[in-house]
């Protein structure tokens, strides 16, 4: 049984306006501005190998692969996919991946969540130290404890949701399963 609040965000981000301006625009603007800042700034503010940079580049690649797997590949109009539309891309699509390729899917979903949470924790620390520290003082706790809490707060709810979906039986027709498999198979992670 799905947790009711899992569906609340979908009505905002899976609309033509929401997906374009609330999801895709920030996902393009953020790494683009970071890259331009690195290229155009006379002095780099941090090393290319800093945790923030490495997690940022890793997150950009992971998010791009996730978007390809969950939006671009299913939209392919050619057979056998036949454009799995947004209305058909509910949690059954994710559940199918979790049950067909359990280890790879768990690793991919948890890895994506962990890398984004880690990048966010590093970025929040920089924002805090740059803008809020003069007024509010240093961030409480050590850097390691803050990172651990950010990862736990970001990853545990997602892992709980994935576990909930993984335990449920698939509720799709065989024809949909074939279409889902073909869509997932466009990503090399799901070739075997």
Order of alpha helices (4+ residues) and beta strands (2+ residues): alpha-alpha-alpha-alpha-alpha-alpha-alpha-alpha
